Amino acid sequence: MEQFLKRRSPPSNIELDDLPHDPAKRKNIQDYHPDQRDEVRRKYLTRGPCQPRSHTFKQKSVGNALWRFNPHWFDQYPDWFEYSMAEEKAFCLFCYLFRVQVGKQSGCDAFVSTGFSSWNKDDSFSKHSIRHALHKQNDIMKDEYRIRLSASIDVSRHLLHQGLSFRAPTEKEVSTNKGNFIELLKYTASQNEAVRKVVLNNAPKNNQMTSPPIQKDIAHCFAEEVTKSVIQEIDNDIFALLVDESADVSDKEQMAVVFRFVDKFGLVKERFIGISHVKETSSLTLKHAIDSLFAKNGLSLKKVRGQGYDGASNMKGEFNRLRLLILKESRSAYYVHCFAHQLQLENFFDMIHLLLNVIGASCKRKVVLTELNRKRMDERIKNGEIKSGTGLNQDRSLKKPGNTRWGSHYKTLFHLAEIFPCIVEVLEHIQNYGTDSTKRQQAYGLLKYFHTFDFFFYLQMMLVLQKLRDDGWDDFVAKVYSFSEKNETEMTNIEDEFVDSRKPRTKTGITNLHHYKVDCFYTVLDMQLQEFNDRFDEVNSELIVCMASLILIDSFRQFDKSKLVRLAELYPDDFSFVEWRSLDHQLDIYLDNVQKDDRFTNLESLGDLARVLVETRKHLSHPLVYRLLKLCLILPVTTETVENDCLVCFIEKHVLETITNETVIKRFQNMSERRVHL
């Protein structure tokens, strides 16, 4: 009676996302309430087996030899074979979910309960099989089901690719608005006779494959396959972790996660992985959410080589604590704050870079710009607006920044402000008469941006900051006096004793000069410097300086072997002592090699350098240099902002296009018990 009451008692709430991924940490499936077992099974089937490919598998003494687990077995048995990092043993996912465990078993049945670790007996894997009792079904029925399911998958793929919603408020046949999914399925059926015969009204009423749960399951299958493809693209290599805060429609906190890595072609990629909901916003909770995401996808925090966070409100401070927790597990997971992103300057400098490419890519356009500016200067001199003379009003041209230092950027912006009307005239000519449609479109976008308040605000702010740095205190005070005199306000003797207006009778013991120069002017500058210091600590600053030594401009003029060797020292988990010593010699050979190769002469970025190194296969000749380059490229300087889980497929639409229907069908069938077995 007690057992009966226990079985009939209401189930306690369980968080499906918190279910342990490691097979040794799971509780028996029979220990869950009967009403929850199918839900738990579906969750584990959707996740797939625990296959930590990047785990360092321990050796085990068997007989007189040492044996260890071979991760290639995951590829041989991808559906059921899983590994416990806690117990260092192999298990069977299907046996855990569907087979009743009756104590300790031996042989192949060790996969069920105690775990298998006889790595010298890999024939046991093929002997271990899971047989499902399948209902005998008519082949015609299966074919019709497959056509129906494939049609729903094709419709879902299109809607996900375009970022369109699936459903309408009501999808009944009598409704005038049946939603994008049903309407697109109807159109697909009208264009294909084979599909028309088996979908919608021609399908069994209980198996039309169009219900909201079916639509949701298909979308989820696509998202899981996209994520799986991204993990395979990383290929157990190093990557950076980017996290952004975003709230859902009910204002619940969630984390959007992006991975930044260099693929096998030398291309830098940022891939959206998904969104993790968090119950609270403490650093430990955020860390737990990331641990769960990594465990689900068989990833290790030890592979993280960079961190980037963008959070608002109460999560922002917790991200600072989170990065310290991750640093404890991966000491080279450096965090570099993107100050330009914080100031919303990223788009500003992107547009400046585009301008330099549009005009600077053509000698003819540069000559036209110079001639226009010369004519403009002559007219202004003639009208008495400006004076001529040695060193005055020289010809201005747009120059690309030479390195990472602010001074070169300032010169570019200064020249831009000086010849802005001429630049607009050249862009208008490109937009109206250019022969290259891409350049015409770029000119249109630049002209549109250059007439916004944002552009003028950030341009002047950058110039003012530099001017304040150059002119300093004397020029600043002169302007204050000039403004005060012009507006007939009270003049202050800078040498008199400062009087605090809040306590006029109290002696301050300092002069007005000291108060305004030290307590005000310098304090504000110190606050700004402190802000930079907080965001760019000593190690991060050294990272950026060392990375600049890889810049390609002026035939690798910034190349500094000592700084690059120092950069390798900052990544002790990626360079052994022997490799670190070998890097010194390899850098000399690398520099001589690329300087003599014309394919490296016109590259503009480190990303271009990595790509061409792979294309020329020089990354194989200089593996340590290429490894160093990859570490630089994955160091995050920007973050991706995302809003909801459906964006996985929309953002990674290029990956979505590679997912086959058969792959989705297989995952869809494994999610839960279906009416038809394929």
N, C-alpha and C positions, 0 to 999 in steps of 0.2 A: 504493500500500500504506500509506503514512504517513497519507494522508487517511482510508483505511478504518479504520485503527487508532484514529485520532483520533475518528472517529464512534462507534466501538464502545466507547471508554473510558467508564468510569462518570461520570455528570454530577457536577459540583461542587455543593455545597449553595447554594441561593439563598433569600434572604428575600423572599417575595412582597410583604410590606408595605413593603419598602424600594425597590421598583421605582420608577424616576423617573417622576414624573407629567408633567413638562414634555416634550412630544414631541421637542424638539431635544436632550434629554439622554439619550434612550434609545439603546441599541445595537440594531443590526439584529436582527430576530427570527430570522434565519437563523444568527446568531452564538450562539444558545442551543443547548444539547445537544438533539438530536431528541426525547429523552424528556421534555424540560422545556417544549417550545414550546407544547403544548396547555395546560399549566398556566399559563404566562405569558399566553397569549391569554385564557383564562378570567378571570384576574385583571384584565386591562385592560378586558375587556368588562363585568365587574361594576362596576368603577370608573366606566366611562363616559368620554367625551372630556374632555380638560382644557379647561375653560371658565372662566377667571378673570374673572368679571364685574366685580369691583370694581377690576381693574387699571387703571392710568392708561395708556391706549394712546398711543403716540408718533405724531406727525404725520410724513408722508413727502411729499417733493416729487415730484409726478408731472406732467410738463409744466410749465405755469406756475401750477399750483395746489397747495395743500397738502391731502392726504387722510389720513384715519386710519381705523383699524378701527372698525366699528360693532358693539357688543355685542349688538344686536338680531338679528344673524345667528345667534347661538347658538340663539335661539328658532325661527328658520326651519329650521335644520338641527341639531336637538338630538342626533341619534344618532351622527353621524360627525365633525362640524365641530369642530376644536379649535385652540387658539392657544398659541404658545410665547412666554412672557414673556422667555425668554433671547434668542431670535432676533427677536422682534417679527414673527412670520410665522404663517400659518395652515397646518394640516396635516389629513390625513384619517386618522382612527383605523383604519378598516377596511382602507385600503390598507397601513398599517403592519403590520397583523396578518396579512393574507392575500395580499398581492401581493408578488411577488418584485421587489426593487429592483435595477435594472441601470444604475447610474450616473446622471449628470445627465440630467434630462428637462425638457421645456418645456411651455407651455400648461397645460391642466388637470392634466397629470401632475406639475406642480410640487408638488401636494399630497402626492406620494408621498415625495420625497426632499429637495429643496432648500428647500421651503417656498414659500408663495404670499403676495405682499405688494402686488399690484396692486389696491389698494382701489377704484380707479375702474372696475374691470371685475368688478362683483359678479355679472354674468350667468354668469361662469365657475363659480360655485358650483352653479347649477342644472344646468349641463352636466356637472358631475362627478357621476357616479352609480356606485354599487356594485351590481353584479348578482350575485346568489347563484344557483348552480345548485341548483334545488329539484327533488326527486323528484316525479314525478306521483303524487299520492295521491288516493284515493277521498274524495269529499266527506263521505260517511257516516263514514269512519274519522276524519276531522278533527273532525267534530262530536262523535263519541263521546270523542275525546281531550280536546276542550275541556270537555265536561261532567265528565269524570273529573278533569281538572286543576282546574277550578273548585270541585269538591266538596272536593278536598284543600286548596285555598286557603281555603275557608270554614271548614273544620275547624281549620286552622292559625290563622286569625284569632281564633276563639273561644278557643283554648288560650292564645294570646299575650295576649289581652285579660284573661283571668282569671289569668295568671301560672302556668299549670299546665305540668307536664312533658309531653313528647310521647310518650316511649317507655317500654316496660317492659324488664326484663332479656332477655326473649325475646318475639318477636312472631309466632311460628309459629302456624298455624291450630289446632294441637292444644293450645296453651297456654291455661291458665285465666285468665291475666292478660296480655292483648294490648296493654296500654298505652292511654293516653287517646286517642291519635290514631286507632288502629284501632277502638276501641270507639265513639268518636263518629262515625266514618265509617260504621260499621255502622248506628248509629241514624239518621243522615241518610239512608242508603239505604232504610231501612224506612219512612221518611216521604215518600219521593219516588220514584215508579215509574221516572221517566226516569233518575235517578241509579242506582237499584238494578240496572238492566239493563247498566250499563257499568263498575261498580266491583267491586273485590275479586275473587271467583271468576269473575265474568262478564267480567273484563277479560283481555287477553292476559297471559300469565305474565311476559313480559319488559317489560310496560308498564303496571303496575298503579298507578304513581304513589304508592306508599305506603312505599317503602324509606327507611331512615334518611337516606341522602344526599339524597333528594328532599325529605324533611321539613326537613332542614337548609337546603337551597337556598331553599325557600319562606320559611322564617323569616328567612333572610338578605335575601331580596328585600323583605320587609315592613320590616325594619330600615333598609335602604338608602333605601326610599321615605319612611319616617318622617323620617329625617335630611334627605333632600332637601326635604321640606315645611318643616322647621324653618329650613333655610337660605333658602328662598323667603320665609318669614315675616319673617326679619330684613331681607330686601330691600335688601342692600348698605348698611344703616345701621350706626351704631355699636353696640357691644355690650361686655359684660364677660366675661372668661374666668375660670371657676371650675374648679379642679382639686383632686381628692381622691385620696389614695393608697388603694389596696385590693389585697390579695393574693388570687390565685385559689386553688383547692383544692390546688394543688401548691406553694403559697407563693411563686410567682413574682410579682415586682413588676409593677404595672400602674397606669395613671392613668385615673381616671374624669373625663370632661370635661363641663362644663355651660356653656351660654351664657345670659347674662342680658341682656335687651333690652326695649325698649318697642315693642309692635306698632302697627299702623296705627290701632287703636282706642284707643290711649293706655293700654293695659293692660301692666303689668310682668309679664314671663314669664321663667321659668328652665326651659330645655329641655335634657334630657339628650341628648348627642350620641353618646357611645360610650365604649369603653374601649380604651386603647392599651397594649399590652404593651411593656415596656422591658427591654433586655438587662442594663443596669446602671443605677445610680441617680445618675449624675453629672448636673450641671446641663446640660451640653452634650447628653447623651443625651435628657434630658427635653425640651430645646428642639427637638432634631431630631424627636422624636415629635410635638410640637405643630406644627412646620413641615409635616410630612407630612400631618397631619390637615387643616390649613388648605389645603394645596395640593390635596388630594383633593376638597375641597368648594368650591374656587374662592374662598377667603377670603383676606383680607389682614390681617396683624398691625397694620397702620396704622389699622385700624378699631377696635382694642381701646381702651376707655376706662376699664377697671378690671380689677384682678386680685384673686383670692381663692384662697388655698391652705389645705388642711388635710391635713397629713401626719404620720405617726408614724415612730418608729425612725430609720433612717438616711436617709430621704428628706426629713425635715423641714428640715434645713439646706440641702439642695440646692434646695428650693423658694425659699429666700431668694435664692440666686444666680440662679435661673431668672427671678425677677421683675426683676432688674437687667438681664438679657439682653433681656427683652421691652421694658423701658423704653428701651433703646437704639434700638429700632425704632419705638416709639410713646411719645413723651415724656409723653403725658397718660394713660398706662395706670396710673393711681394704684392703690396697694395700701393698703387699710384693713383692719387686723386686726380680726376680730370677737372681742373679749375676752369678751363674754357667751357666745359659742359655746364658747370655751375653758373657761369655768367651768361649762358646762352650765346657764346661766341663761336660755337662749332660751325653753325651755318654761315656765319659771317666770313670766316677764313676759308671755308669750302668754296664760297662764291669768288673770293679773291683768287684762289688757286685756279678756278675755272676761267676767270678773266685772263690770267697769265697764259693759260693754254690756248685760248681762243685767239688772242692777239699775238702772243709770242711765238705761236707755231708757224707763222707766216712772215717771211722777211718783208714781203710787200706791205703787209699791214703795219709792221713796225716802222717802215719808211713813211707810210702815209700818216701815221700818228706823229712822227717827228716833224714832218712838214706842216701839219695842221698846227702843232704847238708853236713852231717858229713863226708862222703867219700871225698867230694870236699874240705872241710876244711883241712882234713888230707893231701891231695895231695899238697895243697898250702903251708902248714906248712913245709912239707917235701922238697919242692922246694925252700923254703926260701922267698916266696912271702909275707907271713904274719907271725907274731910271735904268740906263744902260751903263756898262763899265766893266772893267776886269773883274771876273768872278761873280758878277751879278746876272741873275736871270738866265742861267745857262740852260741849254736844251735838256728837257727832262724825258726820261723813258722809263717804262716799267721793267723792273729787274726782279728776278726770282730770288727769294731768300736763300742765302748761301749755306746756312746751317741752322742749328736749333736756337741760336741766341736771338734775343728780342731785337737787338740793334738792326739786324738785317730786315726783319719784318717791319720795323719802324720806317726804314728808308723806302720800302715798297709802298707803305700806306701814305707816306709824305708825298711821294711822287704822284700817287693816285689822286690825292686831293689837289695837287698843283695843276694837273692836266686833265681834270675830270671832264670839262666840256668837250675836249678833243676825243676822249675815250668814248663818250656817249655818241659823238658824231661817227666814229669808226664802227661802233656796234650797230648803229642805225643803218649804215651802209651794208654791213654784213647781213643784217636781218632782211633788207629789201632786195639786195642784188647778189647775195652770195650764191655760189654754185653748189655748195655742199649743204644738203638739207639738215644734217646734224648740227653744223656750225650755225645755220640760221636759227634753229630751235634754241641753241645755247645762247645766242645773242639776244633772242627774245626774252629768255628767262633772266639774263643778266640785267637787261634794261628795266624789266619789271621790278627786280629786286633793288636796283639802284635808285628807284624813285620812291622807296619806302622810308618811313621814319626810322625803322630799325637800322638800316644801313648808315644813315647820317649820324645817328646817335652813337653807334659803336665805333664808327670811324673817328669821330671827334673825341670820344672818350679815350681811345688808344693814343691819339696824338697829344691830348692834354696830359695824360699820365707821363708820357715821355718828356714833354716840355717842362712839366713840374720837376722832373728829375734833373733835367739839364740846367734850367734857369735857377732853381733853388730858392732860397729864402729871400735874397735881396730883391729879385724881380717880383716875387710874390708880394712883399711888403710895399713896394713901389706902386703896385696896382691897387692895393688896399688904400693907400694915401690918395692916389689919384681919384679913385671912386668916391672916397669920403669928401674930398675937396669939391669935386664936381657936384655932389649932391648937398653941399653945405652942411655936413654933419660935424659933430664935435671932433676935433683933432686931439690925438693923444701923444704926449711926449714919450718916446720909447724908452728914455733913460730915467723917467720918474719912477717912484716906488709904485708897485702895483697895488690897487685897492680892490678887495673882493667886494662886489656889490651886495653879496649876501651877508657879509660881516664888515661893514664899512669902518668900524671903530677898531678892528683888530689889525695889528701890524703883521704884514705878510713877510717882510724881510727880503723880498725879491723885487726886481725891476719889471716894468712892463715888457722889456725885451726878453727877459728870462721866461716870463709867463707865456707870452704868445709864441715865442720861438721854441722853447723846450717843452713846456707843459701842453701846448696845443699842437703846433706844427709838427714837431718831432714825434709827439705821442701818436698822432694820427698815422704818420708814416710807419712808426714802430708797430702799430696795430696791424697794418697791412702786411708788413714784413713777417710778423708773427703768424698771421693767417697763412702766408706762403710756407713758413717753416712747419706749421702744423700739418699742412697737406703734403709737403715735400720734405720728409726728414732726411737725415744725413745719408742713409743707405739708398733711399729712392733717388736723391739728387745724384749720387754717385752712379747709380744705374743709368740714368738719363745721359750723364756726361760720357760714360763709357760707351753707351749705345751710339752716340754721335760719331764715334770713330769708324763706324761701318758705313757712313754716308758716302754716296757715290760721286757727289758733285765735284767738278774740276779734277777728274781722273783720280778719285779717292784721295783728295788733298787732306781730308780730315783723318785719314787712317793713322791710328796710333796703336802699335802692337802692344805696348805696355798696358794701355787701358783695356784692351780686349782680353789680355791674359788676366787682368784684375777682374774683369767681368765674369770670367769663368770661375774664379775663386768664390764669387758670390753664389754659385750654384754647386755646392759640394756634392749633392746627390746625383748630379748629371755628368760630372767629370771626376774620374779617379785621379790619383796622384800621378800615375804614369801618363794618362791622357792630358792632364794639365801641363806636364812637362813637354809632351809631344806637340801641344798646340802652338807653342812658341815657334817651333821650326815650321809647322804647317802653315802658319800665317804668312811667313816670308814667301813660300812657294805659291800660296793662293794669290797674294798681291801681284806677284810677277806674272802669274798666269792670266788673271782677268784684265790687267792693264794692257796686255798685248792682244787681247781678243776684242775685235770691233763690235761684237754682239753685246758688250757691256758698256759701250761708250755713251749711249743715249738713254740710259735708264734713269728714272726720276725718284724712285722710292725703294725702300728696303724690301717691300713686297714684290716689286719688279725684279730685284736682285735674286730673291728666293726662287721666283718662277723661272728665270733664265738659267739659274744654276741647275735646276732639275731638267729643263729642256735640253741643256748642253751636257747633262750627266756629270757635270763637275761637282755636284753634291756628293758623288761617290768617290771622287778623287780627293776632296777636302771635307770629309765627314764631320770633323770636329768644328770646323768653321761654320758649316751648315747647321750643326746642332746649336751653336751659339747664336746664329741668325734666327733660328726658330724661337729660341727663348726670348729674343728681343721682340719678335713679331707678335707673340701671344700676350705680352705684357699689356693689360687692358688700359686704355686711355679714354674710352667712352663706354656707355652702357646702353643696352637696348630696353625700350619701354614697351610693354605689352599689356593687354587688358584682360583677355579671357582664354579659356582652354581651347576653344574652337580655332584660335589663331595658329595653332601648331601647324595645321595643314596649309592654311592660307599664307603664312609667313614663309614656310619652307615649301612653296609650291613646286620648285624645281625638283626637290626630293620626292614630293607627292607624285610627280609624273613618272617616276621610276618604279612605283609600287604596282605590281601586277594584280589583276583580279584574282588569280589563283591564290596569291599570298593572302589577300583579304578574306577570301572564301575560307581558307584553312583556319585563320584566326577566328573568324566569325563562327564557324562550326564548333570550335573548341571553347567558346565563351560560355555556352550553356547547352542544355539538351534541346535539340531542334527536332521538328516534326519529321524531317527527312534527313537521312544520313548519307553523306557522299563518300 
